[in-house]
Amino acid sequence: MCGRLSQYRGIHDFVAVLSIPDALINHVGDAPLGRYNAAPTTALAVLHQHEQRVHADNLRWGWRPHWAKDRAAPINARVEKVAHGPFFRAIWRQRLIVPVDNWFEWVDAEDKSRQPWLIRRADHAPVFCAAIGQLPTPGAEARDDDGFVIITADSAGGMLDIHDRRPVVFCAELVHEWLDPATPVERAEQMLLFEGDSSENFAWHKVGKAVGNARNQGASLILEQP
Protein backbone atom coordinates (compact mmCIF):
# COMPACT_ATOMS: atom_id res chain seq x y z
CA MET A 1 0.00 0.00 0.00
CA CYS A 2 1.39 3.36 -1.01
CA GLY A 3 1.28 6.22 1.42
CA ARG A 4 -1.58 8.35 0.18
CA LEU A 5 -5.31 8.33 0.89
CA SER A 6 -8.46 10.48 0.95
CA GLN A 7 -10.60 11.34 3.94
CA TYR A 8 -12.89 14.06 2.71
CA ARG A 9 -16.42 13.38 3.96
CA GLY A 10 -17.47 14.40 7.48
CA ILE A 11 -16.92 12.11 10.45
CA HIS A 12 -20.68 11.71 10.93
CA ASP A 13 -20.97 10.49 7.34
CA PHE A 14 -18.35 7.85 8.09
CA VAL A 15 -19.98 6.56 11.26
CA ALA A 16 -23.60 6.78 10.05
CA VAL A 17 -23.46 3.16 8.87
CA LEU A 18 -22.02 1.87 12.16
CA SER A 19 -25.19 2.15 14.28
CA ILE A 20 -23.30 3.46 17.30
CA PRO A 21 -25.67 2.97 20.25
CA ASP A 22 -24.43 6.03 22.16
CA ALA A 23 -23.49 9.41 20.79
CA LEU A 24 -20.05 9.63 19.21
CA ILE A 25 -17.47 11.46 21.32
CA ASN A 26 -16.32 13.74 18.52
CA HIS A 27 -13.06 15.68 18.76
CA VAL A 28 -12.56 16.20 15.00
CA GLY A 29 -15.49 18.54 14.33
CA ASP A 30 -18.64 18.29 12.25
CA ALA A 31 -17.40 19.83 8.99
CA PRO A 32 -16.22 17.73 6.04
CA LEU A 33 -12.65 16.62 6.68
CA GLY A 34 -11.60 17.75 3.21
CA ARG A 35 -8.41 15.68 2.93
CA TYR A 36 -8.30 14.53 -0.67
CA ASN A 37 -4.59 13.77 -0.71
CA ALA A 38 -3.38 12.86 2.78
CA ALA A 39 0.26 11.83 3.13
CA PRO A 40 2.19 10.18 5.99
CA THR A 41 2.68 12.35 9.10
CA THR A 42 -0.72 13.98 8.40
CA ALA A 43 -3.09 14.02 11.36
CA LEU A 44 -6.09 11.95 10.29
CA ALA A 45 -9.41 11.19 11.95
CA VAL A 46 -9.42 7.80 13.68
CA LEU A 47 -12.04 5.90 15.66
CA HIS A 48 -11.27 4.15 18.94
CA GLN A 49 -13.23 2.89 21.91
CA HIS A 50 -12.79 3.89 25.54
CA GLU A 51 -15.07 2.82 28.38
CA GLN A 52 -17.78 1.54 26.02
CA ARG A 53 -17.90 4.77 24.02
CA VAL A 54 -16.60 5.34 20.49
CA HIS A 55 -14.35 8.39 20.13
CA ALA A 56 -13.19 10.25 17.03
CA ASP A 57 -9.79 11.93 17.38
CA ASN A 58 -7.05 13.26 15.13
CA LEU A 59 -3.86 11.18 15.17
CA ARG A 60 -0.65 11.31 13.15
CA TRP A 61 -0.21 8.70 10.43
CA GLY A 62 3.00 6.90 11.34
CA TRP A 63 4.41 5.36 14.55
CA ARG A 64 7.56 3.73 15.83
CA PRO A 65 8.60 2.45 19.27
CA HIS A 66 10.82 4.64 21.42
CA TRP A 67 13.77 2.28 20.97
CA ALA A 68 13.75 2.59 17.16
CA LYS A 69 14.57 6.28 16.79
CA ASP A 70 17.20 5.51 14.17
CA ARG A 71 14.61 4.58 11.54
CA ALA A 72 11.68 6.29 9.86
CA ALA A 73 8.29 5.81 11.46
CA PRO A 74 6.40 3.08 9.56
CA ILE A 75 2.95 3.95 8.25
CA ASN A 76 1.82 0.34 7.67
CA ALA A 77 2.15 -3.00 9.45
CA ARG A 78 2.05 -6.35 7.66
CA VAL A 79 -0.74 -8.59 8.93
CA GLU A 80 1.60 -11.59 8.82
CA LYS A 81 3.87 -10.07 11.50
CA VAL A 82 1.94 -7.46 13.43
CA ALA A 83 0.54 -9.78 16.12
CA HIS A 84 3.78 -11.53 17.01
CA GLY A 85 6.73 -9.35 16.02
CA PRO A 86 8.49 -7.21 18.65
CA PHE A 87 8.26 -3.93 16.73
CA PHE A 88 4.52 -3.36 17.25
CA ARG A 89 4.18 -5.21 20.57
CA ALA A 90 3.56 -2.03 22.55
CA ILE A 91 0.50 -1.04 20.48
CA TRP A 92 -0.88 -4.40 19.31
CA ARG A 93 -3.74 -4.20 21.85
CA GLN A 94 -4.59 -0.58 21.00
CA ARG A 95 -6.92 -1.10 18.06
CA LEU A 96 -8.23 1.72 15.86
CA ILE A 97 -10.24 2.22 12.72
CA VAL A 98 -9.13 4.71 10.07
CA PRO A 99 -12.24 5.63 8.04
CA VAL A 100 -11.30 6.70 4.51
CA ASP A 101 -12.99 7.38 1.20
CA ASN A 102 -10.26 5.81 -0.92
CA TRP A 103 -6.54 5.27 -1.20
CA PHE A 104 -4.06 5.66 -4.07
CA GLU A 105 -1.48 3.35 -5.63
CA TRP A 106 1.16 3.99 -8.29
CA VAL A 107 2.11 1.47 -10.99
CA ASP A 108 4.54 1.55 -13.88
CA ALA A 109 2.93 2.75 -17.13
CA GLU A 110 3.97 1.75 -20.65
CA ASP A 111 5.83 5.04 -21.09
CA LYS A 112 7.89 4.21 -17.97
CA SER A 113 6.14 6.89 -15.93
CA ARG A 114 4.26 6.16 -12.71
CA GLN A 115 0.48 6.09 -13.13
CA PRO A 116 -1.63 6.79 -10.03
CA TRP A 117 -4.81 4.78 -9.43
CA LEU A 118 -7.64 5.43 -6.98
CA ILE A 119 -9.09 2.43 -5.11
CA ARG A 120 -12.39 2.56 -3.20
CA ARG A 121 -15.37 0.41 -2.39
CA ALA A 122 -17.44 -0.32 -5.49
CA ASP A 123 -20.55 0.98 -3.72
CA HIS A 124 -18.70 4.19 -2.63
CA ALA A 125 -19.43 3.37 1.02
CA PRO A 126 -16.88 4.31 3.70
CA VAL A 127 -13.73 2.21 3.86
CA PHE A 128 -12.94 1.12 7.43
CA CYS A 129 -9.21 0.32 7.62
CA ALA A 130 -7.92 -1.74 10.53
CA ALA A 131 -5.15 0.03 12.42
CA ILE A 132 -3.26 0.04 15.69
CA GLY A 133 -1.67 3.00 17.38
CA GLN A 134 -0.59 4.97 20.40
CA LEU A 135 -2.88 7.74 21.55
CA PRO A 136 -3.61 9.35 24.89
CA THR A 137 -6.56 8.23 26.94
CA PRO A 138 -9.32 10.85 27.03
CA GLY A 139 -8.27 13.79 29.18
CA ALA A 140 -4.55 12.93 29.12
CA GLU A 141 -1.84 14.96 27.43
CA ALA A 142 -0.75 14.01 23.92
CA ARG A 143 2.80 12.69 23.47
CA ASP A 144 5.28 13.51 20.72
CA ASP A 145 5.38 9.90 19.55
CA ASP A 146 1.62 9.31 19.35
CA GLY A 147 0.56 7.89 16.00
CA PHE A 148 -0.89 4.93 14.13
CA VAL A 149 -0.15 2.39 11.42
CA ILE A 150 -2.61 0.82 8.97
CA ILE A 151 -2.52 -2.98 8.78
CA THR A 152 -2.01 -4.39 5.29
CA ALA A 153 -2.46 -7.80 3.67
CA ASP A 154 -1.75 -9.40 0.31
CA SER A 155 -3.92 -8.06 -2.49
CA ALA A 156 -5.62 -11.30 -3.47
CA GLY A 157 -7.66 -11.28 -6.65
CA GLY A 158 -7.86 -8.59 -9.32
CA MET A 159 -6.49 -5.82 -7.11
CA LEU A 160 -3.10 -7.51 -7.48
CA ASP A 161 -2.93 -5.80 -10.89
CA ILE A 162 -2.68 -2.47 -9.07
CA HIS A 163 -0.46 -3.27 -6.08
CA ASP A 164 0.65 -6.28 -4.06
CA ARG A 165 -0.48 -4.91 -0.67
CA ARG A 166 -3.70 -3.30 0.48
CA PRO A 167 -5.31 -2.26 3.77
CA VAL A 168 -7.27 -4.79 5.78
CA VAL A 169 -10.79 -3.37 5.49
CA PHE A 170 -13.68 -4.42 7.74
CA CYS A 171 -17.37 -4.31 6.99
CA ALA A 172 -19.46 -2.20 9.35
CA GLU A 173 -20.58 -5.24 11.34
CA LEU A 174 -16.99 -6.07 12.32
CA VAL A 175 -15.88 -2.55 13.24
CA HIS A 176 -17.40 -2.70 16.74
CA GLU A 177 -15.77 -6.05 17.48
CA TRP A 178 -12.38 -4.80 16.33
CA LEU A 179 -12.64 -1.63 18.44
CA ASP A 180 -13.92 -3.37 21.57
CA PRO A 181 -11.03 -3.73 24.08
CA ALA A 182 -12.74 -6.88 25.37
CA THR A 183 -12.18 -8.66 22.04
CA PRO A 184 -9.37 -11.18 22.70
CA VAL A 185 -6.14 -10.60 20.82
CA GLU A 186 -6.44 -14.09 19.33
CA ARG A 187 -9.81 -13.17 17.86
CA ALA A 188 -8.44 -9.86 16.58
CA GLU A 189 -5.68 -11.69 14.72
CA GLN A 190 -8.19 -14.08 13.16
CA MET A 191 -10.26 -11.12 11.98
CA LEU A 192 -7.23 -9.62 10.28
CA LEU A 193 -6.19 -12.86 8.60
CA PHE A 194 -9.56 -14.15 7.44
CA GLU A 195 -12.38 -11.58 7.67
CA GLY A 196 -11.23 -8.50 5.80
CA ASP A 197 -13.27 -7.42 2.77
CA SER A 198 -12.30 -9.22 -0.42
CA SER A 199 -11.02 -7.50 -3.56
CA GLU A 200 -14.40 -8.13 -5.19
CA ASN A 201 -15.88 -5.33 -3.07
CA PHE A 202 -13.57 -2.69 -4.56
CA ALA A 203 -13.25 -0.76 -7.80
CA TRP A 204 -10.38 1.34 -9.14
CA HIS A 205 -9.64 3.88 -11.83
CA LYS A 206 -6.81 6.03 -13.10
CA VAL A 207 -6.45 9.56 -11.77
CA GLY A 208 -4.33 12.53 -12.78
CA LYS A 209 -0.69 12.75 -11.81
CA ALA A 210 -1.28 15.88 -9.75
CA VAL A 211 -2.02 13.57 -6.80
CA GLY A 212 1.69 12.81 -6.71
CA ASN A 213 2.31 16.16 -5.03
CA ALA A 214 0.96 16.06 -1.47
CA ARG A 215 0.47 19.83 -1.52
CA ASN A 216 -2.27 19.41 -4.12
CA GLN A 217 -5.77 19.05 -2.70
CA GLY A 218 -9.34 19.18 -3.99
CA ALA A 219 -12.02 17.01 -5.54
CA SER A 220 -10.40 17.11 -8.98
CA LEU A 221 -7.74 14.68 -7.70
CA ILE A 222 -10.20 11.80 -7.44
CA LEU A 223 -11.77 12.18 -10.89
CA GLU A 224 -11.36 9.29 -13.33
CA GLN A 225 -8.87 9.86 -16.14
CA PRO A 226 -8.86 8.08 -19.51
C-alpha positions as CSV (number, residue, x, y, z in Angstrom):
1,M,0.0,0.0,0.0
2,C,1.4,3.4,-1.0
3,G,1.3,6.2,1.4
4,R,-1.6,8.4,0.2
5,L,-5.3,8.3,0.9
6,S,-8.5,10.5,0.9
7,Q,-10.6,11.3,3.9
8,Y,-12.9,14.1,2.7
9,R,-16.4,13.4,4.0
10,G,-17.5,14.4,7.5
11,I,-16.9,12.1,10.4
12,H,-20.7,11.7,10.9
13,D,-21.0,10.5,7.3
14,F,-18.3,7.9,8.1
15,V,-20.0,6.6,11.3
16,A,-23.6,6.8,10.1
17,V,-23.5,3.2,8.9
18,L,-22.0,1.9,12.2
19,S,-25.2,2.2,14.3
20,I,-23.3,3.5,17.3
21,P,-25.7,3.0,20.2
22,D,-24.4,6.0,22.2
23,A,-23.5,9.4,20.8
24,L,-20.1,9.6,19.2
25,I,-17.5,11.5,21.3
26,N,-16.3,13.7,18.5
27,H,-13.1,15.7,18.8
28,V,-12.6,16.2,15.0
29,G,-15.5,18.5,14.3
30,D,-18.6,18.3,12.2
31,A,-17.4,19.8,9.0
32,P,-16.2,17.7,6.0
33,L,-12.6,16.6,6.7
34,G,-11.6,17.7,3.2
35,R,-8.4,15.7,2.9
36,Y,-8.3,14.5,-0.7
37,N,-4.6,13.8,-0.7
38,A,-3.4,12.9,2.8
39,A,0.3,11.8,3.1
40,P,2.2,10.2,6.0
41,T,2.7,12.4,9.1
42,T,-0.7,14.0,8.4
43,A,-3.1,14.0,11.4
44,L,-6.1,11.9,10.3
45,A,-9.4,11.2,11.9
46,V,-9.4,7.8,13.7
47,L,-12.0,5.9,15.7
48,H,-11.3,4.1,18.9
49,Q,-13.2,2.9,21.9
50,H,-12.8,3.9,25.5
51,E,-15.1,2.8,28.4
52,Q,-17.8,1.5,26.0
53,R,-17.9,4.8,24.0
54,V,-16.6,5.3,20.5
55,H,-14.3,8.4,20.1
56,A,-13.2,10.3,17.0
57,D,-9.8,11.9,17.4
58,N,-7.1,13.3,15.1
59,L,-3.9,11.2,15.2
60,R,-0.7,11.3,13.2
61,W,-0.2,8.7,10.4
62,G,3.0,6.9,11.3
63,W,4.4,5.4,14.5
64,R,7.6,3.7,15.8
65,P,8.6,2.5,19.3
66,H,10.8,4.6,21.4
67,W,13.8,2.3,21.0
68,A,13.8,2.6,17.2
69,K,14.6,6.3,16.8
70,D,17.2,5.5,14.2
71,R,14.6,4.6,11.5
72,A,11.7,6.3,9.9
73,A,8.3,5.8,11.5
74,P,6.4,3.1,9.6
75,I,2.9,4.0,8.3
76,N,1.8,0.3,7.7
77,A,2.2,-3.0,9.4
78,R,2.0,-6.4,7.7
79,V,-0.7,-8.6,8.9
80,E,1.6,-11.6,8.8
81,K,3.9,-10.1,11.5
82,V,1.9,-7.5,13.4
83,A,0.5,-9.8,16.1
84,H,3.8,-11.5,17.0
85,G,6.7,-9.3,16.0
86,P,8.5,-7.2,18.7
87,F,8.3,-3.9,16.7
88,F,4.5,-3.4,17.3
89,R,4.2,-5.2,20.6
90,A,3.6,-2.0,22.6
91,I,0.5,-1.0,20.5
92,W,-0.9,-4.4,19.3
93,R,-3.7,-4.2,21.8
94,Q,-4.6,-0.6,21.0
95,R,-6.9,-1.1,18.1
96,L,-8.2,1.7,15.9
97,I,-10.2,2.2,12.7
98,V,-9.1,4.7,10.1
99,P,-12.2,5.6,8.0
100,V,-11.3,6.7,4.5
101,D,-13.0,7.4,1.2
102,N,-10.3,5.8,-0.9
103,W,-6.5,5.3,-1.2
104,F,-4.1,5.7,-4.1
105,E,-1.5,3.4,-5.6
106,W,1.2,4.0,-8.3
107,V,2.1,1.5,-11.0
108,D,4.5,1.6,-13.9
109,A,2.9,2.7,-17.1
110,E,4.0,1.7,-20.6
111,D,5.8,5.0,-21.1
112,K,7.9,4.2,-18.0
113,S,6.1,6.9,-15.9
114,R,4.3,6.2,-12.7
115,Q,0.5,6.1,-13.1
116,P,-1.6,6.8,-10.0
117,W,-4.8,4.8,-9.4
118,L,-7.6,5.4,-7.0
119,I,-9.1,2.4,-5.1
120,R,-12.4,2.6,-3.2
121,R,-15.4,0.4,-2.4
122,A,-17.4,-0.3,-5.5
123,D,-20.6,1.0,-3.7
124,H,-18.7,4.2,-2.6
125,A,-19.4,3.4,1.0
126,P,-16.9,4.3,3.7
127,V,-13.7,2.2,3.9
128,F,-12.9,1.1,7.4
129,C,-9.2,0.3,7.6
130,A,-7.9,-1.7,10.5
131,A,-5.2,0.0,12.4
132,I,-3.3,0.0,15.7
133,G,-1.7,3.0,17.4
134,Q,-0.6,5.0,20.4
135,L,-2.9,7.7,21.6
136,P,-3.6,9.3,24.9
137,T,-6.6,8.2,26.9
138,P,-9.3,10.9,27.0
139,G,-8.3,13.8,29.2
140,A,-4.6,12.9,29.1
141,E,-1.8,15.0,27.4
142,A,-0.8,14.0,23.9
143,R,2.8,12.7,23.5
144,D,5.3,13.5,20.7
145,D,5.4,9.9,19.5
146,D,1.6,9.3,19.4
147,G,0.6,7.9,16.0
148,F,-0.9,4.9,14.1
149,V,-0.1,2.4,11.4
150,I,-2.6,0.8,9.0
151,I,-2.5,-3.0,8.8
152,T,-2.0,-4.4,5.3
153,A,-2.5,-7.8,3.7
154,D,-1.8,-9.4,0.3
155,S,-3.9,-8.1,-2.5
156,A,-5.6,-11.3,-3.5
157,G,-7.7,-11.3,-6.7
158,G,-7.9,-8.6,-9.3
159,M,-6.5,-5.8,-7.1
160,L,-3.1,-7.5,-7.5
161,D,-2.9,-5.8,-10.9
162,I,-2.7,-2.5,-9.1
163,H,-0.5,-3.3,-6.1
164,D,0.6,-6.3,-4.1
165,R,-0.5,-4.9,-0.7
166,R,-3.7,-3.3,0.5
167,P,-5.3,-2.3,3.8
168,V,-7.3,-4.8,5.8
169,V,-10.8,-3.4,5.5
170,F,-13.7,-4.4,7.7
171,C,-17.4,-4.3,7.0
172,A,-19.5,-2.2,9.4
173,E,-20.6,-5.2,11.3
174,L,-17.0,-6.1,12.3
175,V,-15.9,-2.5,13.2
176,H,-17.4,-2.7,16.7
177,E,-15.8,-6.1,17.5
178,W,-12.4,-4.8,16.3
179,L,-12.6,-1.6,18.4
180,D,-13.9,-3.4,21.6
181,P,-11.0,-3.7,24.1
182,A,-12.7,-6.9,25.4
183,T,-12.2,-8.7,22.0
184,P,-9.4,-11.2,22.7
185,V,-6.1,-10.6,20.8
186,E,-6.4,-14.1,19.3
187,R,-9.8,-13.2,17.9
188,A,-8.4,-9.9,16.6
189,E,-5.7,-11.7,14.7
190,Q,-8.2,-14.1,13.2
191,M,-10.3,-11.1,12.0
192,L,-7.2,-9.6,10.3
193,L,-6.2,-12.9,8.6
194,F,-9.6,-14.2,7.4
195,E,-12.4,-11.6,7.7
196,G,-11.2,-8.5,5.8
197,D,-13.3,-7.4,2.8
198,S,-12.3,-9.2,-0.4
199,S,-11.0,-7.5,-3.6
200,E,-14.4,-8.1,-5.2
201,N,-15.9,-5.3,-3.1
202,F,-13.6,-2.7,-4.6
203,A,-13.3,-0.8,-7.8
204,W,-10.4,1.3,-9.1
205,H,-9.6,3.9,-11.8
206,K,-6.8,6.0,-13.1
207,V,-6.5,9.6,-11.8
208,G,-4.3,12.5,-12.8
209,K,-0.7,12.7,-11.8
210,A,-1.3,15.9,-9.8
211,V,-2.0,13.6,-6.8
212,G,1.7,12.8,-6.7
213,N,2.3,16.2,-5.0
214,A,1.0,16.1,-1.5
215,R,0.5,19.8,-1.5
216,N,-2.3,19.4,-4.1
217,Q,-5.8,19.0,-2.7
218,G,-9.3,19.2,-4.0
219,A,-12.0,17.0,-5.5
220,S,-10.4,17.1,-9.0
221,L,-7.7,14.7,-7.7
222,I,-10.2,11.8,-7.4
223,L,-11.8,12.2,-10.9
224,E,-11.4,9.3,-13.3
225,Q,-8.9,9.9,-16.1
226,P,-8.9,8.1,-19.5
